[in-house]
Amino acid sequence: MQISLEEVRKVVAAYHQSRQAATPPLEPVPEAVQVSEEENLRLAQEIARELSATPDIRTERVAELKRCFDMGEYSISAEMVTSAIIRRMLADRIR
């Protein structure tokens, strides 16, 4: 069986026509939202308040870990420590 160049062109044209017919029309892109300087300032202040209310150290978690450590109940495998170190190193490289 021989396929001519003209037959290949017809197949390609039919393929393109079927793809165009199957592709739904694109929806218009919504306009960009403008935020006022006052709104930006208000949001920044709200975020700053939330951050200042959040403790840097989770005292409950620290107390629980100290209790477990003092009672000899805290144990962590070398594999877990190694895994955490490697994950942190990889995360730092991504940044």
PyMOL commands that set and color helices and strands:
alter all, ss='L'
color gray80, all
select helices_A, chain A and resi 5-22+37-53+59-70+78-94
alter helices_A, ss='H'
color red, helices_A
deselect
rebuild
show_as cartoon
